[in-house]
Amino acid sequence: WSISEQDLNVLTASFKSRQEAETDFSAKQLIPYAVISDEEGRILTYNRHGSEQRLKGILSVGIGGHVNDGDESGSIYKTLATGLRREMKEETGLRVSTTDISLAGMINEDRSEVGHCHIGVVFKVELHDAKPSFSSEIGNPQWLPLQDIDLSKFELWSALALKLISIK
């Protein structure tokens, strides 16, 4: 669903250890999840090779991950944006400006294992003349036009995130 920065900032949130949060389904974790486009409007797609075993080997359009208590920046939106910028640097080597990031909405689903304990806060990141240097977590990165992405081959959050991005 669609959400604004102000909507995010009125939510109540607290930090839990990742281990505790992954097994406590009474409260979902907010996870920044970015869809990255290049200057031609193509979307970054890749095969997941990261530490999240539930997603290993699955195709994705999302970069992001768990927010750390060190990402805390005064508001929920700023904390998520800080966590996203950290994850972007770790996974793509890019230092993105806050002006390159826009909030697209939220993913809250219970159909996937990941959805049982996470809420995705979806951002769109537009790159301009940037050359990513992908970590080993990003397998076979490709830049594809939106119409060429076969969502049946991608994780559920990718389909939901692209739907949010396309209605913006």
WOBEL-V488411 format. One record per helix or strand. SS is the DSSP state (hx for helix, st for strand). FROM is the first residue (numbers start at 1). TO is the last residue. If there is no record, write none. Layout:
BEGIN
SS,FROM,TO ; SS,FROM,TO
END
This chain:
BEGIN
hx,5,9 ; hx,18,23 ; st,29,37 ; st,43,48 ; st,59,60 ; st,62,65 ; hx,69,71 ; hx,76,92 ; hx,98,100 ; st,101,107 ; hx,114,116 ; st,118,126 ; st,138,144 ; hx,146,148 ; hx,151,153 ; st,154,154 ; hx,156,166
END
